[in-house]
Amino acid sequence: MLESIVTYHAKEVSPHAVLKNAEELYAGGFFCCEAVMKAIRDAFQADVPSPLLRCLPGCLSEQVVPDACAVH
């Protein structure tokens, strides 16, 4: 069994609030993958360091995952 290395502190999470936060972060200049992960991290109150989020654009760039940020 794998042990989680992330601790979550939230008791309840609203998917609509996560979506709204991610959209606002994206509109504010975050890459879409950064915005989504930061919104999820914030909603779940997860112990994930902010610098880790800066690695995401390289992982989910158009070169790796085509249309990763496309609106469908």
N, C-alpha and C positions, 0 to 999 in steps of 0.2 A: 504494500500500500504506500502511495506517495504521500509525503507530509507537505502540507501547504507552507510556503514561505511568506505568504501574505496574510496579514490579519485584517479582518473587516470589522468595523465598529457600528455600522448602520443597523438599525432595527427594522426600517422600512424604506423602500426605494420606489419612487414614482418614475415609471418609464417616460411619461410625458415631461417631467421636470428634467430628466437626463437629456432628452431630445432638445428641449428648449435651450438648455445650457450649452450643449454641443453646437447648436446653430449659432448662438451668440458668440461663442469662442471662435468659431470658424469665420464669422463676419468680422471679428476683431483682429484677425490676422493669423490665427493658428492654421496649420495644415489640417485637412479633414481628419486624418488618423490621430493626430495629436488632440484635436478637439474632442473627438469621440472618447478616446481613452482617458483624458483628463476629466470629462464629464462623468464617466463611469467611476473613475477613482474617487472623485469628490462625492458622488452620491452614495457610494458604498463605504466612504470614509476609510479607504484602504491605505495601508502603510506601504505605499509605493513611492519611491523618491522621484521628485520632479525631473531630475536629469535623465531618468530612464525614458520619459516621454519624448525627449529630444531625439532619441534613437529611432523612433518610429518612422519618420519620413523616409529614411534610407531603407527600412525593411519593407515598406509598402509603397515604394515609388512605382511610377508607371512602368519602369524597366522590369520590375519583379512581378507585379500584379497589374496587368492591363485593366484600365478603367476602374481602378481601386477607389477613386474619388468621384466617379461619374454619378450623376443623379439619374436614376432610372424611373 
